[in-house]
Amino acid sequence: MDATHDAWAGPTVEDLGELAVLDRIVRRLPPGAPVLGPGDDCAVVAAPDGRFVVTTDMMVHGPDFRWAWSSPEDVGWKAAATNLSDVAAMGAVPTGLVIALAAPQDTPVAVLESFADGVRLAVASLAPGCGVVGGDLSTSATFTVSVTAFGDLEGRAPVVRSGARPGDVLAIAGKLGSAARGLTRLFHEGVDAAGEPSREATIASGADSDPDVGRQRRPVPPIAEGPRAARAGATAMLDLSDGLAIDAGRLARASRVTLGLEVMLDDVELHGGEDHGLLATFPADVTLPAGFRRIGVVRERADADLVRADGAAVPTTGWDPYADWDGAAG
């Protein structure tokens, strides 16, 4: 984390102004292959089969990340990865990103350059061929990122949450609980005596090099597995952003079914969020595509329970920004 924290030095966005800052950022971002890229009032993105999927997500300093725990490059990676995951969850291939940033006037330009580097690295690793086709810059007292992502369905129907059917197999791709364990460690060991996030405490405690903390900073969603699941005949799918239990409940509610878990999972694996895996259902006679593993079965909705394990209801709780964020330690 030390190298990219050197970004907190040098000229600020106020010193250079919007045009110079934009030039420094754009040259670091992956261009992709739009019909028309940054520079006009709109980009033009191809929609080969006449449709595209689109999603948007925000990250705000405080509830979504802390500079004491994440570098600007980490934040750029995470902002890209979380949106790419939503595209993959529809069975689509990511094709373009639009990124808007609002930063305090005294933010060093190097911070935005490092953020752009993180976006570039995430796209290169997770969705080669995707690019940043546009965006916006503004100023705010709180550093805020908004990303909009587009994806190509390649002629397939989108895989939605409401398609699960009784008898389908329930499967996941990606990790469970790693990012939540990392965040828990940061809140316990990456804070100073007053309980405030502290870079120094994070390093001194060893949390800085914890792989779980690394997954919290830079999630690695299984992007390629989304289109792969669609090709294999997935009946329903979603991104596991807020925790398996709460997201499984969303899928069960949309499909009007009950999901029965057949594997032993601990509390963090059930309710911890931000791993950005994929939860999908497949017909029972389908061979699960590479990257997916079975964790349960889809059942008829016989009662009010959305998710069950060992004959008991599983609370469909997880991350809720309104319930879980109190503004402390910001």
C-alpha positions as CSV (number, residue, x, y, z in Angstrom):
1,M,0.0,0.0,0.0
2,D,3.0,2.4,0.6
3,A,3.9,3.0,-3.0
4,T,0.5,4.3,-4.1
5,H,0.1,6.4,-1.0
6,D,3.0,8.5,-2.4
7,A,0.1,9.9,-4.6
8,W,-0.8,12.2,-1.7
9,A,1.7,14.8,-2.8
10,G,2.3,17.2,-5.7
11,P,0.0,19.6,-7.4
12,T,-3.7,19.5,-6.6
13,V,-6.7,19.5,-8.9
14,E,-7.2,23.1,-8.0
15,D,-3.6,24.0,-9.0
16,L,-3.9,22.4,-12.5
17,G,-7.6,22.8,-13.4
18,E,-10.1,20.5,-15.1
19,L,-8.5,20.3,-18.6
20,A,-5.1,19.4,-17.4
21,V,-6.4,16.9,-14.9
22,L,-8.6,15.2,-17.5
23,D,-5.6,14.9,-19.8
24,R,-3.6,13.2,-17.1
25,I,-6.4,10.8,-16.3
26,V,-7.6,9.9,-19.8
27,R,-4.1,9.0,-21.0
28,R,-3.9,6.3,-18.2
29,L,-7.3,4.7,-18.9
30,P,-8.0,1.7,-21.1
31,P,-9.7,2.9,-24.3
32,G,-11.5,-0.2,-25.3
33,A,-13.1,-0.2,-28.8
34,P,-16.0,2.2,-28.8
35,V,-17.4,3.6,-32.1
36,L,-16.6,7.0,-30.6
37,G,-14.6,7.5,-27.4
38,P,-14.0,10.4,-24.9
39,G,-13.9,13.9,-26.3
40,D,-17.4,14.7,-27.4
41,D,-20.6,15.2,-25.4
42,C,-21.3,11.5,-25.6
43,A,-19.5,8.3,-26.5
44,V,-20.9,5.9,-29.0
45,V,-20.8,2.3,-28.0
46,A,-21.8,-0.6,-30.3
47,A,-24.8,-2.8,-29.5
48,P,-24.2,-5.7,-31.8
49,D,-27.5,-7.5,-31.2
50,G,-29.5,-4.3,-30.8
51,R,-29.4,-4.4,-27.0
52,F,-27.0,-3.8,-24.2
53,V,-27.1,-4.1,-20.4
54,V,-26.3,-1.1,-18.3
55,T,-25.6,-0.7,-14.5
56,T,-24.3,2.0,-12.2
57,D,-22.8,2.1,-8.8
58,M,-21.3,4.7,-6.4
59,M,-18.4,4.6,-3.9
60,V,-18.2,7.3,-1.3
61,H,-15.4,7.9,1.1
62,G,-16.6,6.8,4.5
63,P,-19.3,4.2,4.0
64,D,-17.6,2.5,1.0
65,F,-13.8,2.9,1.5
66,R,-11.3,4.7,3.7
67,W,-8.1,6.3,2.5
68,A,-6.4,5.0,5.7
69,W,-7.0,1.5,4.5
70,S,-7.0,1.7,0.7
71,S,-4.7,3.4,-1.8
72,P,-6.2,5.4,-4.7
73,E,-5.2,2.5,-7.0
74,D,-7.2,0.1,-4.8
75,V,-10.2,2.4,-5.0
76,G,-9.9,2.5,-8.8
77,W,-9.7,-1.3,-9.0
78,K,-12.7,-1.8,-6.8
79,A,-14.8,0.8,-8.6
80,A,-14.3,-1.0,-11.9
81,A,-14.6,-4.5,-10.5
82,T,-17.9,-4.0,-8.7
83,N,-19.5,-2.7,-11.9
84,L,-18.0,-5.3,-14.2
85,S,-19.4,-8.0,-11.8
86,D,-23.0,-6.6,-12.3
87,V,-22.6,-6.9,-16.0
88,A,-21.4,-10.4,-15.8
89,A,-24.3,-11.3,-13.5
90,M,-26.6,-10.7,-16.4
91,G,-24.6,-13.1,-18.6
92,A,-23.1,-10.2,-20.6
93,V,-19.6,-9.3,-21.7
94,P,-18.4,-5.9,-20.4
95,T,-17.8,-3.5,-23.2
96,G,-17.5,0.0,-21.7
97,L,-17.3,2.1,-18.5
98,V,-18.3,5.7,-17.9
99,I,-16.7,7.2,-14.7
100,A,-17.5,10.3,-12.8
101,L,-15.3,11.6,-10.0
102,A,-16.0,14.3,-7.4
103,A,-12.9,15.2,-5.4
104,P,-12.0,17.9,-2.8
105,Q,-10.1,20.9,-4.3
106,D,-7.0,20.0,-2.4
107,T,-6.8,16.5,-3.8
108,P,-3.4,15.9,-5.4
109,V,-3.7,15.1,-9.1
110,A,-1.5,12.1,-8.5
111,V,-4.4,10.6,-6.5
112,L,-6.6,10.7,-9.6
113,E,-3.8,9.3,-11.8
114,S,-3.4,6.4,-9.3
115,F,-7.1,5.9,-9.3
116,A,-7.0,5.7,-13.1
117,D,-4.2,3.2,-12.9
118,G,-6.3,1.0,-10.7
119,V,-9.2,1.1,-13.2
120,R,-6.8,0.2,-16.0
121,L,-5.3,-2.8,-14.0
122,A,-8.8,-4.1,-13.1
123,V,-10.1,-4.0,-16.6
124,A,-6.9,-5.6,-18.0
125,S,-7.2,-8.4,-15.5
126,L,-10.9,-9.0,-15.3
127,A,-12.4,-7.8,-18.6
128,P,-9.8,-7.4,-21.4
129,G,-11.2,-5.5,-24.3
130,C,-13.5,-3.3,-22.1
131,G,-12.6,0.4,-21.9
132,V,-13.4,3.7,-20.3
133,V,-15.5,5.6,-22.9
134,G,-16.3,8.8,-21.0
135,G,-17.0,10.4,-17.7
136,D,-17.0,13.7,-15.7
137,L,-15.1,15.6,-13.1
138,S,-16.5,17.7,-10.3
139,T,-15.6,18.9,-6.8
140,S,-17.0,17.8,-3.5
141,A,-16.1,17.9,0.2
142,T,-16.2,14.0,0.1
143,F,-14.4,12.0,-2.5
144,T,-17.1,10.2,-4.6
145,V,-16.9,7.8,-7.5
146,S,-19.8,6.9,-9.8
147,V,-19.3,4.2,-12.5
148,T,-21.7,3.2,-15.2
149,A,-20.9,0.0,-17.1
150,F,-22.2,-1.4,-20.3
151,G,-22.3,-5.0,-21.6
152,D,-23.0,-7.0,-24.7
153,L,-25.5,-9.9,-24.5
154,E,-24.0,-11.5,-27.6
155,G,-27.5,-12.4,-28.9
156,R,-28.5,-14.2,-25.7
157,A,-31.4,-13.4,-23.4
158,P,-30.3,-11.7,-20.2
159,V,-30.0,-14.0,-17.2
160,V,-32.4,-12.4,-14.6
161,R,-33.2,-13.0,-11.0
162,S,-36.7,-14.2,-11.6
163,G,-36.0,-17.3,-13.7
164,A,-35.1,-20.0,-11.0
165,R,-37.4,-23.0,-11.1
166,P,-38.1,-25.8,-8.5
167,G,-35.6,-28.6,-9.1
168,D,-32.8,-26.3,-10.4
169,V,-29.3,-26.6,-8.9
170,L,-28.0,-23.6,-6.9
171,A,-24.4,-22.9,-7.5
172,I,-21.8,-20.2,-6.9
173,A,-18.6,-18.9,-8.5
174,G,-16.0,-17.1,-6.5
175,K,-15.1,-16.8,-2.9
176,L,-17.4,-16.3,0.2
177,G,-16.5,-14.4,3.3
178,S,-13.0,-13.3,2.4
179,A,-13.7,-9.6,1.9
180,A,-15.8,-9.5,5.1
181,R,-13.1,-11.1,7.1
182,G,-10.7,-8.5,5.8
183,L,-13.0,-5.7,6.7
184,T,-13.5,-7.1,10.2
185,R,-9.8,-7.2,10.7
186,L,-9.3,-3.6,9.5
187,F,-12.0,-2.4,12.0
188,H,-10.3,-4.3,14.8
189,E,-6.6,-3.8,14.1
190,G,-6.4,-1.0,11.5
191,V,-7.5,1.7,13.9
192,D,-5.8,4.0,16.4
193,A,-6.5,4.4,20.1
194,A,-9.5,6.5,19.4
195,G,-11.0,3.9,17.0
196,E,-10.3,5.9,13.9
197,P,-8.9,4.2,10.7
198,S,-5.2,4.4,10.7
199,R,-2.7,3.5,8.0
200,E,0.1,3.1,10.6
201,A,-2.0,0.7,12.7
202,T,-2.9,-1.3,9.6
203,I,0.7,-1.8,8.7
204,A,1.9,-2.4,12.3
205,S,-0.7,-5.1,13.0
206,G,0.1,-7.0,9.8
207,A,-3.3,-6.5,8.4
208,D,-1.8,-4.7,5.4
209,S,-0.5,-8.0,4.0
210,D,-3.5,-10.1,4.9
211,P,-4.9,-11.8,1.8
212,D,-8.4,-11.2,3.1
213,V,-7.7,-7.5,3.5
214,G,-6.4,-7.6,-0.1
215,R,-9.7,-9.1,-1.3
216,Q,-11.6,-6.3,0.5
217,R,-9.5,-3.7,-1.2
218,R,-9.4,-5.4,-4.6
219,P,-12.2,-7.9,-5.2
220,V,-11.6,-10.4,-8.0
221,P,-15.1,-11.2,-9.3
222,P,-15.4,-14.1,-11.8
223,I,-16.3,-12.0,-14.7
224,A,-15.8,-14.6,-17.4
225,E,-18.0,-17.1,-15.5
226,G,-21.1,-14.9,-16.1
227,P,-21.3,-15.3,-19.9
228,R,-20.1,-18.9,-19.4
229,A,-23.1,-19.5,-17.1
230,A,-25.5,-18.0,-19.7
231,R,-24.2,-20.2,-22.4
232,A,-24.6,-23.2,-20.2
233,G,-28.3,-22.4,-19.7
234,A,-28.4,-20.6,-16.3
235,T,-32.0,-19.9,-15.4
236,A,-31.2,-17.1,-12.9
237,M,-28.2,-15.2,-11.6
238,L,-27.0,-12.3,-9.6
239,D,-23.9,-10.6,-8.2
240,L,-23.0,-11.4,-4.6
241,S,-22.3,-7.9,-3.4
242,D,-24.1,-7.7,0.0
243,G,-23.7,-11.3,1.3
244,L,-24.9,-14.7,0.2
245,A,-28.0,-14.8,2.5
246,I,-29.4,-11.4,1.6
247,D,-28.6,-11.8,-2.1
248,A,-30.0,-15.4,-2.2
249,G,-33.1,-14.0,-0.6
250,R,-33.4,-11.5,-3.4
251,L,-33.2,-14.2,-6.0
252,A,-35.7,-16.4,-4.2
253,R,-38.1,-13.5,-3.8
254,A,-37.9,-12.6,-7.5
255,S,-38.4,-16.2,-8.6
256,R,-41.0,-17.0,-5.9
257,V,-39.1,-20.0,-4.7
258,T,-37.2,-21.2,-1.7
259,L,-33.4,-21.9,-1.9
260,G,-32.2,-24.9,0.1
261,L,-28.5,-24.8,1.0
262,E,-26.8,-28.1,1.2
263,V,-23.3,-27.1,2.4
264,M,-22.1,-26.0,5.7
265,L,-21.3,-22.2,5.8
266,D,-20.2,-20.1,8.7
267,D,-21.8,-16.8,9.6
268,V,-19.3,-14.7,7.6
269,E,-19.7,-16.8,4.5
270,L,-23.5,-16.4,4.8
271,H,-23.8,-12.7,5.7
272,G,-20.5,-11.1,4.7
273,G,-20.5,-9.0,1.5
274,E,-18.2,-7.5,-1.1
275,D,-16.6,-10.7,-2.5
276,H,-18.6,-10.1,-5.7
277,G,-19.0,-13.8,-6.7
278,L,-21.9,-15.0,-8.7
279,L,-25.0,-16.9,-7.5
280,A,-26.8,-18.9,-10.2
281,T,-29.3,-21.6,-10.8
282,F,-29.1,-24.2,-13.5
283,P,-31.4,-27.0,-14.7
284,A,-30.7,-30.3,-12.9
285,D,-29.5,-32.0,-16.1
286,V,-26.9,-29.3,-16.9
287,T,-23.2,-29.9,-16.3
288,L,-22.1,-26.9,-14.2
289,P,-19.7,-24.7,-16.2
290,A,-16.1,-24.2,-15.1
291,G,-15.8,-22.0,-12.0
292,F,-19.2,-22.9,-10.5
293,R,-19.8,-25.3,-7.6
294,R,-23.1,-26.7,-6.3
295,I,-24.3,-25.4,-2.9
296,G,-28.0,-26.3,-2.9
297,V,-31.3,-26.7,-4.8
298,V,-34.3,-24.7,-5.7
299,R,-37.6,-25.7,-4.1
300,E,-41.2,-24.8,-4.3
301,R,-42.1,-21.9,-2.0
302,A,-44.1,-23.7,0.7
303,D,-43.9,-21.0,3.3
304,A,-42.5,-17.6,3.9
305,D,-38.9,-18.8,4.1
306,L,-36.7,-17.6,1.3
307,V,-33.5,-19.5,2.2
308,R,-33.3,-22.6,4.3
309,A,-30.4,-24.8,5.6
310,D,-30.6,-27.9,7.8
311,G,-34.4,-27.6,8.0
312,A,-34.3,-24.1,9.4
313,A,-34.8,-20.6,7.9
314,V,-31.7,-18.6,7.2
315,P,-32.0,-14.9,8.1
316,T,-31.7,-13.0,4.7
317,T,-29.5,-10.3,6.1
318,G,-26.3,-8.7,4.9
319,W,-24.9,-5.3,4.1
320,D,-27.4,-2.4,4.1
321,P,-25.8,1.0,3.7
322,Y,-28.7,2.7,5.6
323,A,-28.9,0.2,8.4
324,D,-25.1,-0.5,8.8
325,W,-23.5,2.9,8.1
326,D,-23.6,5.4,11.1
327,G,-20.9,7.8,9.9
328,A,-18.4,6.8,12.5
329,A,-14.7,6.5,11.8
330,G,-15.1,8.4,8.6
